[in-house]
Amino acid sequence: MKKGITFLMTVVLALMMTGCAASFIDSSGGRDGSTFDRAVIVGSVRAEYLYIDRTFNGASIMTQVMKEHNGRPYDIVTIRSEEGIEQDVYFDISKFYRKKTYADDLE
């Protein structure tokens, strides 16, 4: 019985830790997502959507594209406010994005 409870607690803790990493958002130091230099650092695409939902109440996501800038990967998400104003929000995705290479196919 004790082994079963210990196993269950370990699984729950592991899942909680995975969820926290996936929703990592760093908008400190003036990172408001307005430019590449002020991009919000995130740990997942889910974190991007959480940031948009929390920061731009009622905004709709129009497009999402990945671009490289100064050797770093960024997601640029175009949103539309309830008033109809469109704007781009920049996310630094270098924490989780890895470009696939030919060598990956050989593994």
C-alpha positions as CSV (number, residue, x, y, z in Angstrom):
1,M,0.0,0.0,0.0
2,K,2.8,2.4,0.9
3,K,4.6,1.7,-2.4
4,G,1.4,2.5,-4.3
5,I,0.9,5.9,-2.6
6,T,4.6,6.8,-3.0
7,F,4.4,5.9,-6.7
8,L,1.2,8.0,-7.1
9,M,2.7,11.0,-5.4
10,T,5.8,10.7,-7.5
11,V,3.7,10.7,-10.7
12,V,1.6,13.7,-9.6
13,L,4.7,15.7,-8.6
14,A,6.4,14.9,-12.0
15,L,3.3,16.0,-13.9
16,M,3.1,19.2,-11.9
17,M,6.7,20.0,-12.6
18,T,6.2,19.4,-16.3
19,G,3.2,21.7,-16.4
20,C,5.2,24.5,-14.6
21,A,8.0,24.3,-17.1
22,A,5.6,24.4,-20.1
23,S,4.0,27.5,-18.8
24,F,7.2,29.5,-18.1
25,I,6.7,33.2,-18.9
26,D,9.3,35.9,-18.3
27,S,8.1,39.4,-19.0
28,S,10.5,41.1,-16.6
29,G,12.9,43.9,-17.5
30,G,10.5,45.7,-19.8
31,R,9.7,42.6,-21.9
32,D,6.3,43.5,-23.2
33,G,6.4,41.7,-26.5
34,S,6.4,44.9,-28.6
35,T,9.6,44.2,-30.5
36,F,12.3,41.5,-31.0
37,D,14.4,43.2,-28.3
38,R,11.5,43.3,-25.9
39,A,10.2,39.8,-26.7
40,V,8.5,37.9,-23.8
41,I,10.6,34.7,-23.1
42,V,8.3,31.6,-22.9
43,G,8.7,27.9,-22.4
44,S,6.0,26.7,-24.7
45,V,3.4,27.8,-27.2
46,R,0.8,27.3,-24.4
47,A,2.7,29.9,-22.4
48,E,2.4,32.3,-25.4
49,Y,-1.4,31.9,-25.4
50,L,-1.6,32.3,-21.6
51,Y,0.4,35.5,-21.8
52,I,-1.9,36.9,-24.5
53,D,-5.0,35.8,-22.6
54,R,-3.8,37.5,-19.4
55,T,-2.4,40.6,-21.0
56,F,-4.8,41.4,-23.8
57,N,-8.2,40.7,-22.4
58,G,-10.6,39.6,-25.1
59,A,-8.0,39.7,-28.0
60,S,-8.3,37.2,-30.8
61,I,-5.3,35.5,-32.4
62,M,-5.1,36.2,-36.1
63,T,-1.8,34.6,-37.2
64,Q,1.4,33.1,-35.8
65,V,4.7,32.9,-37.6
66,M,8.2,31.8,-36.5
67,K,11.1,34.0,-37.6
68,E,14.8,34.1,-36.7
69,H,16.4,37.4,-35.6
70,N,20.0,37.7,-34.7
71,G,20.3,33.9,-34.6
72,R,17.5,33.4,-32.1
73,P,14.0,31.9,-32.9
74,Y,10.9,34.0,-32.2
75,D,7.2,33.5,-32.6
76,I,5.3,36.6,-33.8
77,V,1.7,36.4,-33.0
78,T,-0.7,38.9,-34.5
79,I,-3.7,39.7,-32.3
80,R,-6.8,41.7,-32.8
81,S,-8.4,43.6,-29.8
82,E,-12.1,43.8,-29.2
83,E,-11.9,47.3,-30.7
84,G,-10.5,45.8,-34.0
85,I,-6.9,47.0,-33.5
86,E,-4.3,44.6,-34.7
87,Q,-0.8,44.3,-33.2
88,D,2.1,41.9,-33.2
89,V,3.4,40.3,-30.0
90,Y,6.9,38.9,-30.0
91,F,8.0,35.8,-28.1
92,D,11.5,34.5,-27.6
93,I,11.1,30.7,-28.0
94,S,14.7,29.7,-27.7
95,K,14.0,27.8,-24.5
96,F,12.0,25.1,-26.3
97,Y,12.5,25.5,-30.0
98,R,15.2,23.5,-31.7
99,K,15.6,23.6,-35.5
100,K,15.5,20.1,-36.9
101,T,18.6,19.1,-38.9
102,Y,19.5,16.3,-41.2
103,A,21.5,14.7,-38.5
104,D,18.2,14.3,-36.5
105,D,16.9,12.0,-39.2
106,L,19.9,9.7,-38.9
107,E,19.4,9.0,-35.2
